[in-house]
Amino acid sequence: MKKAKFWVILLLAFMLFPITAHADLIAGEEIVTLGEDLSATDKEKMLNEFGVSENETEIVYVTNEEEHKYLGEFIPASQIGSNAISSAKITIGNKGDGIVVETKNINYITDDMYVNALATAGIEDAKIQISSPFQVSGTGALTGIIKAYEVQSGEKIDEDQKLVANEEMVLTSDLVKDGVNEDDATEFFRKVKERVSKENPQTDEDIRTIIQEVAKDFGITLDDQLLDKLVNLFKKIKDLNIDWDKVNDTLKSAKDKWDDFVSSEEGKGIIDAIINFFKAIWDWFLSIFSK
């Protein structure tokens, strides 16, 4: 079903997106971010994949130094590497569209992790295509997206907010590496943020209690080291000047569009067609081996 969901999201992207988060952003505008260390051949490959021309599209380059600046505090330098490769295309959409993310050749950060982190960074209503010419972790892509979004909107995103967004993305991935289901990991972060926003905890212990209670609801076991990191993260999140109603609306909008689509006759038909397609391939393989 995960494969079916991926292809339906891909179809949804074409059907539903455009984006806007600020009054000066225009739906349909595009901006591309490229890793500075892409070879000339791989750069051309990325531009072709994004369907853009270098002369007609605004391009922002991301350096490996910037990756280390925003991620070096949270993950080993070896994980970040010595080359900036991850690239992205951001398309501005209509207010209320939420965030839709597609990834290709990204093996560390999932689509939903990007969505959660981008919402925390203050980005709303965007279709974001993240890719690489070969398999990479994708940890640096968030830096590029935020940098490009600042260029597009003309509005500087708070430095602390950028760091927190990156830290959230990395810790979500750590949960998944510890065996937590991807959907549960991203929903866990959303729920904790929701409770921190509503309850306004005053001490580290109050935050710790919220994290432990939400973790219990999801059947997630946290060791002391990870729990301490999460307390530290959500303490930072609490102290940021973030409009959490707007963040929750961004996440809810994307989820509602997905829910509406899959419950529609068109959505059911597409999902059934995809499932039948993969079933037909499987039956074909079985028939070959049975012979």
Salt bridges, closest charged atoms under 4 A:
GLU30 OE2 - LYS89 NZ 3.55
GLU49 OE1 - LYS104 NZ 3.63
GLU54 OE2 - LYS43 NZ 2.73
GLU66 OE2 - LYS147 NZ 2.82
ASP97 OD1 - LYS257 NZ 3.56
GLU150 OE1 - LYS156 NZ 3.71
GLU150 OE2 - LYS162 NZ 3.01
GLU155 OE1 - HIS22 ND1 3.21
GLU159 OE1 - LYS69 NZ 3.87
GLU159 OE2 - LYS162 NZ 2.85
GLU167 OE1 - LYS236 NZ 2.94
GLU168 OE2 - LYS193 NZ 2.87
ASP174 OD1 - LYS177 NZ 3.57
GLU187 OE2 - ARG190 NH2 2.70
GLU194 OE2 - ARG190 NH1 3.31
GLU199 OE2 - ARG195 NE 2.70
ASP204 OD1 - LYS235 NZ 3.57
GLU205 OE2 - ARG208 NE 3.36
GLU213 OE1 - ARG195 NH2 2.77
ASP228 OD1 - ARG208 NH2 3.09
ASP239 OD1 - LYS238 NZ 3.95
ASP256 OD2 - LYS252 NZ 2.72
ASP259 OD2 - LYS255 NZ 2.73
ASP283 OD2 - LYS279 NZ 3.13
